[in-house]
Amino acid sequence: MVHENVEKIRIAKGITKTHIANKLNMSLQGYRHITSGEVRLDVERLKVIANVLGVNPAVFFDSELTKSVIEEIESKTA
């Protein structure tokens, strides 16, 4: 669920996987393993991702919070 919520917000914000992978100092392939759920996100990486996306890390643990963040993003771009 966490990696899915990360991806939903990343897509809503229009931020590339490559950009986040670079911020994490990892390859795009390595980041893809995280987004697919093959590799668990550790706390430090989750903090970096949250910082890049401009959200609180707690958002990723709650699908309703994730949904509200996406709605807020979409309302600003509409």
Helices and strands as residue ranges (DSSP letters): H 2-13, H 17-23, H 28-35, H 43-53, G 57-61, H 63-77
